[in-house]
Amino acid sequence: SGSWDSCTSTTSHNCGHYEDVHLNCDTAEDDDDNGTPDRRNGNLPNQEDCEDGFRFNGFGCADINECTEGLDDCEVTCVNTVGSYTCGCLEGYEFIDGSCVETDPCRDNPCSDTQMCLQVEGGYRCNCLDTFILESSGECVCPDGYENEEEACLDIDECAADSPCGENEECSNTAGSFTCECAEGAERNFNGDCIFYQACRVRVKNSNIEAYSGNSVTVKLFGESKRIFKKFATISWTKNGEQWNPRSSGRVKFNGFRIGSFDVDDTGVYVGTVIFEKNRQPYKCSVEVNMALILEDTLRLTIANKKKIEKEAEGRKSFFNQL
């Protein structure tokens, strides 16, 4: 090996040359019977001995730059390689099956399991899946009251297992949460507890009060002992449907209240709610009082011995009828 007359064209070469010859040295004595010249007889290489992509330049086989010579079929850019060339594409595109197609950045699913990939100009964006929310950390999570099941946020039924509600309360599941309502027959007290109250016997002494302006008015409750009223009872009042404190207009008593100087502003409907505990049982009842003001120009005349006077003055019947 090492001489021109013992070489055939191939990609490997061991022969000395001035250019990238790409010839194969062959020590075979002759060529086969297909008419190829016997290079041992001093025949020099020529174009027929060069591979595709190479051209004989008088010394050997030199690479052809298909890009500069316009021999490529690229749509956008051409990149020459040894013995061939490759086609390139603009940024954001890739060469597939002989054409430049837009690169799909979401093809390899770069987002998390709780996100969807959205292709945008110059790249992609990861958006939360439906029902998920984005935290400040950038992670997509389920809202409170929901849990992730197979890449979907499903409502948690807080009432299905141990009820989160209190005594005498019933749990109702809602979307993402729950509510606690008093069981049927129970009422919520001032502390927020649901209580089954027994009916009590407390009543008001006078449920319809009429008074002149400036007079004092007293509302007194009865039906339970003084001890119950003083130590165990809680009495709250409303006036015309709104919360009312007797201290704002008068004086509180253990079993009612007193208004010292009754006026037109004190007229209305008063409703008292009485709650107390007796024999370890809770009791509740309500009373209603209607208060009205007697106008100053109203005249009320009472005649003593009216029958006797009428008998003595039968002739004056018309006079009495005018009274």
Beta strands, then each sheet from edge to edge (+ up, - down):
strand 1: 7-9
strand 2: 23-25
strand 3: 54-56
strand 4: 61-63
strand 5: 77-81
strand 6: 84-88
strand 7: 93-96
strand 8: 99-102
strand 9: 115-120
strand 10: 123-128
strand 11: 133-134
strand 12: 140-141
strand 13: 146-148
strand 14: 153-155
strand 15: 169-174
strand 16: 177-182
strand 17: 187-188
strand 18: 194-195
strand 19: 198-199
strand 20: 203-204
strand 21: 208-212
strand 22: 217-222
strand 23: 234-239
strand 24: 242-244
strand 25: 251-253
strand 26: 256-259
strand 27: 268-278
strand 28: 281-294
sheet 1: 1+ 2-
sheet 2: 3+ 4-
sheet 3: 5+ 6-
sheet 4: 7+ 8-
sheet 5: 9+ 10-
sheet 6: 11+ 12-
sheet 7: 13+ 14-
sheet 8: 15+ 16-
sheet 9: 17+ 18-
sheet 10: 19+ 28+ 21+
sheet 11: 19+ 28+ 27- 23+ 24-
sheet 12: 20+ 22- 26+ 25-
end
